[in-house]
């Protein structure tokens, strides 16, 4: 009885703290608290609702596997489903971004959160090459609040172009975009110490690990889970790698800070952004001034984060030979506690690229008018279905969605599980 009562208390605490009215003042605010509380919700509901203490109730979804092949349970073990949409580089084009998010069901006709998806991920490079910086970043913050109010999640990744702007590398900033800031000189403050820098520090990360099931924890739960974590057992069990990674450039096999994932990367990103904010005075941007480079005191690990094999700039998964890529991918997936890796950065123009049976997904299709590529989004549908007589059927369906031509099935995988621990 003690565990259900504790779980109920946790659920009540978590639900009230993430309500539309927000948490009580002594609980604090912010994205990290909200994500942690969403994990508590899942853990608490699991203890109350599932006979093995691990499942959560979600909205029912269509079973993709033919019903005559598997006799699915009609017993009170709940079916879990999660729908995720990810979009790559937007590069200053709010018109195409709105069209894509409407097409993918993330937003409604008014460009507000639709409630039709559980998680929306954007993999960086919102800024540069277009004029709509202010509108796009404000829209992302509006969607984040709207999603949170109905237990949805917006995950935002920083791209190399966000870091470039904070550093003072403005080679891809259009003169017309600078004029959208009033006064024009306020742009430098915005991306270094002002409202945009604040948003990047508070609501954006350099990498993300998104568990497909709440048993594994909320977004950005580390793998391996630290000792004593409430999610450690699940992250060491049959579902341990039921997660996707999201970065802008890629997770290079040679990159030394892959564990724990993603906090090893995100802690370095946070410390580098902090150094950039603390420069006094802030350097004038390049061009026309000289390139300022990384700030004084930057550590070797922070510089490596921004280097060629760091998660912001790496292009190997897109550019290397297929056989070579597929030989390397499993090692990185194993280290990061994931099944598939999603990235942008290297435009494909015609379609989303799926390599190595969908283990590598490259979703930058040049959607900005600066490129004129395919208007696309990545769709991930995950289900965990109880099977009559015991056991579970797990399924992932990964699709490329397109505004101007037919959708494409990229990967389907199913697994039979005896138990989830």
C-alpha positions as CSV (number, residue, x, y, z in Angstrom):
1,X,0.0,0.0,0.0
2,X,2.9,2.4,0.7
3,X,4.2,2.4,-2.8
4,X,0.8,3.3,-4.4
5,X,0.3,6.0,-1.8
6,X,3.7,7.4,-2.5
7,X,3.2,7.2,-6.2
8,X,-0.2,8.9,-5.9
9,X,1.4,11.7,-3.9
10,X,4.1,12.1,-6.5
11,X,1.6,12.2,-9.3
12,X,-0.5,14.8,-7.5
13,X,2.6,16.9,-6.8
14,X,3.9,16.6,-10.4
15,X,0.5,17.3,-12.1
16,X,-0.2,20.3,-10.0
17,X,3.3,21.7,-10.5
18,X,3.0,21.5,-14.3
19,X,-0.5,22.8,-14.6
20,X,-1.5,25.9,-16.6
21,X,-1.3,27.9,-13.4
22,X,2.3,26.8,-12.8
23,X,3.9,25.5,-9.7
24,X,3.7,27.1,-6.3
25,X,6.3,29.8,-5.8
26,X,8.6,27.7,-3.6
27,X,8.8,25.0,-6.3
28,X,10.6,27.2,-8.9
29,X,9.9,27.3,-12.6
30,X,11.6,26.5,-15.9
31,X,12.0,23.8,-18.5
32,X,14.2,21.5,-16.4
33,X,11.7,21.4,-13.6
34,X,8.9,20.7,-16.0
35,X,10.7,17.8,-17.7
36,X,11.7,16.4,-14.3
37,X,8.1,16.6,-13.2
38,X,6.8,14.9,-16.3
39,X,9.1,12.0,-15.5
40,X,7.6,11.9,-12.0
41,X,4.1,11.8,-13.5
42,X,5.0,8.8,-15.6
43,X,6.8,7.0,-12.8
44,X,3.9,7.6,-10.4
45,X,1.2,6.6,-12.8
46,X,3.2,3.4,-13.6
47,X,3.2,2.3,-10.0
48,X,-0.5,2.8,-9.8
49,X,-1.7,1.4,-13.1
50,X,0.5,-1.4,-14.3
51,X,0.7,-4.8,-12.8
52,X,4.5,-4.8,-13.2
53,X,4.9,-1.2,-12.2
54,X,6.1,0.2,-15.4
55,X,3.4,1.3,-17.9
56,X,1.6,4.5,-18.4
57,X,-1.8,5.3,-20.1
58,X,-1.7,7.2,-23.3
59,X,-4.2,8.0,-26.0
60,X,-5.1,4.9,-28.1
61,X,-3.6,4.7,-31.5
62,X,-4.1,2.4,-34.5
63,X,-2.3,-0.9,-34.2
64,X,-0.1,-1.2,-37.3
65,X,0.6,-4.9,-37.1
66,X,-2.3,-7.0,-38.5
67,X,-4.7,-8.1,-35.9
68,X,-4.9,-11.7,-37.3
69,X,-1.1,-12.1,-36.7
70,X,-1.1,-11.3,-33.0
71,X,-3.8,-11.8,-30.4
72,X,-3.5,-8.5,-28.5
73,X,-4.7,-8.3,-24.9
74,X,-8.1,-7.0,-23.9
75,X,-7.0,-6.9,-20.3
76,X,-6.2,-3.9,-18.1
77,X,-2.6,-3.6,-19.0
78,X,-2.5,-0.3,-20.7
79,X,-1.3,0.4,-24.2
80,X,1.4,3.1,-24.5
81,X,1.9,5.3,-27.6
82,X,4.0,8.3,-28.3
83,X,4.2,10.4,-31.5
84,X,7.2,12.6,-32.2
85,X,7.8,15.1,-35.0
86,X,11.3,16.4,-35.8
87,X,12.2,19.2,-38.2
88,X,15.7,20.2,-39.3
89,X,17.3,23.6,-40.3
90,X,14.8,26.4,-40.7
91,X,17.2,29.2,-41.5
92,X,15.1,32.3,-41.1
93,X,12.0,31.2,-43.0
94,X,8.8,31.3,-40.9
95,X,6.5,30.8,-43.9
96,X,7.9,27.4,-44.8
97,X,8.3,26.5,-41.1
98,X,4.6,27.2,-40.5
99,X,3.6,25.2,-43.6
100,X,5.7,22.2,-42.4
101,X,4.4,22.2,-38.8
102,X,0.8,22.4,-40.0
103,X,1.4,19.6,-42.5
104,X,3.0,17.4,-39.8
105,X,0.1,18.1,-37.3
106,X,2.3,20.0,-34.8
107,X,0.3,23.2,-35.1
108,X,-3.2,24.1,-36.2
109,X,-4.4,26.5,-38.8
110,X,-3.6,29.4,-36.4
111,X,-0.1,28.1,-35.8
112,X,-0.8,27.2,-32.2
113,X,0.0,23.8,-30.6
114,X,-2.4,21.3,-31.9
115,X,-2.2,18.6,-29.2
116,X,-1.9,16.0,-31.9
117,X,1.7,15.1,-31.2
118,X,3.5,14.4,-27.9
119,X,6.9,15.8,-28.7
120,X,8.2,18.2,-31.3
121,X,12.0,18.4,-31.8
122,X,13.8,21.1,-33.8
123,X,17.5,20.3,-34.5
124,X,18.9,23.8,-34.7
125,X,19.9,26.5,-37.2
126,X,16.8,28.5,-36.9
127,X,18.9,31.6,-37.4
128,X,20.8,33.0,-40.4
129,X,20.2,33.0,-44.2
130,X,16.7,34.5,-43.7
131,X,14.9,37.5,-42.1
132,X,12.5,35.9,-39.7
133,X,14.8,35.4,-36.6
134,X,12.6,37.3,-34.2
135,X,9.3,35.8,-35.3
136,X,10.7,32.2,-35.3
137,X,12.3,32.2,-31.9
138,X,9.3,33.9,-30.3
139,X,7.0,31.3,-32.0
140,X,9.2,28.5,-30.6
141,X,8.8,29.9,-27.1
142,X,5.0,30.3,-27.6
143,X,4.8,26.6,-28.7
144,X,6.8,25.5,-25.7
145,X,4.4,27.1,-23.3
146,X,1.3,25.9,-25.2
147,X,2.7,22.3,-25.3
148,X,3.6,22.2,-21.7
149,X,0.1,23.3,-20.7
150,X,-1.3,20.1,-22.2
151,X,1.6,17.8,-21.2
152,X,3.3,18.1,-24.6
153,X,7.0,18.8,-25.0
154,X,9.1,21.0,-27.3
155,X,12.8,20.0,-27.5
156,X,15.1,22.6,-29.0
157,X,18.6,21.9,-30.1
158,X,21.2,24.6,-30.8
159,X,22.9,24.5,-34.2
160,X,26.3,25.7,-35.2
161,X,24.7,28.9,-36.5
162,X,23.3,29.8,-33.1
163,X,26.8,29.3,-31.6
164,X,28.3,31.3,-34.5
165,X,26.0,34.3,-33.7
166,X,26.9,34.1,-30.0
167,X,30.6,34.0,-30.9
168,X,30.4,36.9,-33.3
169,X,30.7,35.1,-36.6
170,X,28.0,36.8,-38.6
171,X,29.0,35.8,-42.1
172,X,25.5,34.4,-42.9
173,X,23.5,37.2,-41.3
174,X,21.6,39.1,-44.0
175,X,21.5,42.9,-43.9
176,X,17.8,42.7,-44.3
177,X,17.6,40.6,-41.1
178,X,19.6,43.1,-39.1
179,X,17.0,45.7,-39.9
180,X,14.3,43.7,-38.2
181,X,15.9,44.5,-34.8
182,X,14.9,47.9,-33.4
183,X,17.3,49.5,-32.9
184,X,19.5,47.7,-35.3
185,X,22.4,47.7,-32.8
186,X,20.2,45.7,-30.4
187,X,20.9,42.5,-32.3
188,X,24.4,42.1,-30.8
189,X,23.0,42.3,-27.3
190,X,20.2,39.9,-28.2
191,X,22.5,37.1,-29.2
192,X,25.1,37.6,-26.6
193,X,23.5,38.7,-23.3
194,X,19.9,39.6,-24.2
195,X,16.6,37.8,-24.8
196,X,17.9,35.3,-27.4
197,X,20.9,34.4,-25.3
198,X,18.6,33.9,-22.3
199,X,16.3,31.6,-24.3
200,X,19.3,29.5,-25.6
201,X,20.7,29.2,-22.1
202,X,17.4,28.2,-20.5
203,X,15.4,26.2,-23.1
204,X,17.9,24.9,-25.6
205,X,20.5,22.1,-25.4
206,X,23.3,21.0,-27.7
207,X,22.2,17.4,-27.6
208,X,19.1,15.5,-26.6
209,X,18.2,11.9,-25.7
210,X,14.5,11.3,-26.1
211,X,13.3,8.0,-24.5
212,X,10.4,6.5,-26.4
213,X,8.8,5.3,-23.1
214,X,8.3,7.1,-19.9
215,X,9.8,4.2,-18.0
216,X,13.2,5.4,-19.1
217,X,12.7,8.9,-17.8
218,X,11.9,12.3,-19.2
219,X,13.8,13.8,-22.1
220,X,17.5,14.1,-21.5
221,X,17.6,11.4,-18.9
222,X,21.3,10.3,-19.0
223,X,22.6,7.0,-20.3
224,X,24.0,5.3,-18.4
225,X,21.7,6.4,-15.6
226,X,23.5,7.5,-12.5
227,X,23.5,5.2,-9.4
228,X,20.5,5.8,-7.3
229,X,18.4,7.2,-10.2
230,X,14.7,6.1,-10.2
231,X,15.2,5.3,-13.9
232,X,18.4,3.2,-13.5
233,X,16.6,-0.1,-13.5
234,X,14.6,0.5,-16.7
235,X,17.7,2.0,-18.4
236,X,19.6,-1.3,-17.8
237,X,16.7,-3.6,-18.9
238,X,15.2,-4.7,-22.2
239,X,14.0,-1.2,-23.0
240,X,17.4,0.4,-22.2
241,X,18.1,1.7,-25.7
242,X,14.5,2.6,-26.6
243,X,15.5,6.2,-27.3
244,X,16.6,8.5,-30.1
245,X,19.4,11.0,-30.0
246,X,19.1,14.4,-31.6
247,X,21.9,16.8,-32.3
248,X,22.6,19.4,-35.0
249,X,25.7,18.0,-36.7
250,X,26.3,14.5,-35.5
251,X,27.8,12.3,-32.8
252,X,31.2,11.4,-34.2
253,X,32.7,8.0,-33.2
254,X,35.9,9.9,-32.4
255,X,34.2,12.4,-30.1
256,X,35.4,11.7,-26.5
257,X,32.5,13.1,-24.5
258,X,29.6,10.8,-25.5
259,X,28.9,9.6,-21.9
260,X,27.0,10.2,-19.9
261,X,24.7,11.1,-22.8
262,X,23.5,13.8,-23.2
263,X,24.7,15.7,-20.1
264,X,28.4,15.4,-20.9
265,X,27.8,17.3,-24.1
266,X,25.2,19.7,-22.7
267,X,27.3,20.7,-19.7
268,X,30.1,21.7,-22.1
269,X,27.7,23.6,-24.2
270,X,26.3,25.5,-21.1
271,X,29.8,26.4,-19.9
272,X,30.9,27.6,-23.4
273,X,27.7,29.8,-23.7
274,X,28.4,31.2,-20.2
275,X,31.9,32.2,-21.2
276,X,30.5,33.9,-24.3
277,X,28.0,35.8,-22.3
278,X,30.7,37.0,-19.8
279,X,33.0,38.7,-22.3
280,X,33.4,42.3,-21.5
281,X,33.1,44.2,-23.7
282,X,31.4,42.0,-26.2
283,X,33.4,41.9,-29.5
284,X,32.0,43.6,-32.6
285,X,30.8,40.9,-35.1
286,X,32.7,39.6,-38.1
287,X,32.3,41.0,-40.6
288,X,33.2,43.8,-40.8
289,X,35.4,43.4,-37.6
290,X,38.0,40.6,-37.3
291,X,36.8,37.2,-36.3
292,X,36.8,37.1,-32.4
293,X,37.2,33.4,-32.0
294,X,36.3,31.5,-28.8
295,X,36.6,33.5,-25.6
296,X,39.7,33.6,-23.4
297,X,39.7,30.7,-20.9
298,X,37.9,28.3,-23.2
299,X,38.9,24.8,-22.1
300,X,40.1,22.1,-24.5
301,X,36.9,20.2,-24.1
302,X,34.8,23.2,-24.9
303,X,36.9,23.9,-28.0
304,X,36.5,20.3,-29.0
305,X,32.7,20.7,-28.7
306,X,32.9,23.4,-31.3
307,X,35.4,21.5,-33.4
308,X,35.1,19.5,-36.6
309,X,34.2,16.2,-34.9
310,X,32.0,17.9,-32.3
311,X,28.2,17.6,-32.3
312,X,27.7,21.0,-33.9
313,X,29.8,20.6,-37.0
314,X,30.4,16.9,-37.7
315,X,29.2,15.7,-41.2
316,X,30.6,12.2,-41.3
317,X,27.2,10.4,-41.0
318,X,26.0,12.2,-44.1
319,X,29.2,12.3,-46.2
320,X,31.1,9.1,-45.5
321,X,30.8,5.9,-47.5
322,X,27.7,3.8,-46.5
323,X,29.7,0.7,-45.5
324,X,32.0,2.8,-43.3
325,X,29.1,4.6,-41.7
326,X,27.3,1.4,-40.9
327,X,30.3,-0.2,-39.4
328,X,30.6,2.6,-36.9
329,X,27.0,3.4,-36.0
330,X,26.3,0.6,-33.5
331,X,29.2,1.6,-31.2
332,X,27.8,5.2,-30.9
333,X,24.3,4.0,-30.4
334,X,25.4,1.6,-27.7
335,X,27.3,4.4,-25.9
336,X,24.5,6.8,-26.0
337,X,21.7,4.4,-25.0
338,X,19.8,4.9,-28.3
339,X,18.5,3.0,-31.3
340,X,18.6,5.8,-33.9
341,X,20.4,9.1,-34.3
342,X,18.7,12.2,-35.8
343,X,20.6,15.2,-37.1
344,X,20.4,18.2,-39.5
345,X,23.2,20.4,-40.7
346,X,24.1,18.6,-44.0
347,X,21.3,19.4,-46.4
348,X,20.0,16.6,-48.6
349,X,17.6,18.9,-50.6
350,X,15.4,16.2,-52.2
351,X,14.4,14.0,-49.2
352,X,15.3,13.0,-45.7
353,X,18.2,10.5,-45.7
354,X,17.9,7.2,-43.9
355,X,21.1,5.2,-43.7
356,X,22.0,1.8,-42.1
357,X,18.4,0.6,-41.9
358,X,17.2,3.9,-40.4
359,X,19.8,4.0,-37.6
360,X,21.1,7.3,-39.1
361,X,18.5,9.9,-40.0
362,X,19.5,13.2,-41.7
363,X,16.6,15.6,-41.7
364,X,18.0,18.8,-43.1
365,X,16.4,19.1,-46.5
366,X,17.0,22.8,-47.1
367,X,13.5,23.9,-46.2
368,X,14.4,27.6,-46.2
369,X,13.8,29.6,-49.3
370,X,17.5,30.3,-49.2
371,X,18.0,26.7,-50.4
372,X,14.6,25.7,-52.0
373,X,14.8,22.1,-50.8
374,X,12.0,19.7,-49.9
375,X,9.6,20.8,-47.2
376,X,9.8,17.8,-44.8
377,X,9.4,16.5,-41.3
378,X,10.4,13.3,-39.6
379,X,7.6,11.3,-37.9
380,X,8.2,8.7,-35.2
381,X,5.3,6.6,-33.9
382,X,6.1,4.3,-31.0
383,X,3.8,1.8,-29.4
384,X,4.1,-0.8,-26.6
385,X,1.2,-3.2,-26.7
386,X,0.4,-5.9,-24.1
387,X,-0.1,-9.4,-25.7
388,X,-2.7,-11.8,-24.4
389,X,-1.2,-14.3,-22.0
390,X,1.8,-12.1,-21.1
391,X,4.6,-10.2,-22.8
392,X,4.6,-7.1,-24.9
393,X,4.8,-6.1,-28.5
394,X,7.0,-3.0,-29.2
395,X,6.9,-1.2,-32.5
396,X,8.6,1.9,-34.1
397,X,7.4,3.4,-37.3
398,X,9.6,6.1,-38.8
399,X,8.4,8.1,-41.8
400,X,9.4,11.1,-43.8
401,X,6.5,13.6,-44.3
402,X,6.5,15.9,-47.2
403,X,4.4,19.0,-48.1
404,X,4.7,18.5,-51.8
405,X,4.8,14.8,-52.5
406,X,4.0,11.5,-51.0
407,X,5.3,10.5,-47.5
408,X,8.0,7.8,-47.3
409,X,8.3,4.9,-44.9
410,X,11.9,4.9,-43.7
411,X,12.0,2.2,-41.1
412,X,9.7,-0.2,-39.2
413,X,10.9,-2.4,-36.3
414,X,9.0,-4.7,-34.0
415,X,10.2,-6.5,-30.9
416,X,8.6,-9.2,-28.7
417,X,9.4,-8.6,-25.0
418,X,8.7,-11.1,-22.2
419,X,9.0,-8.3,-19.6
420,X,10.2,-4.8,-19.3
421,X,12.7,-5.1,-16.5
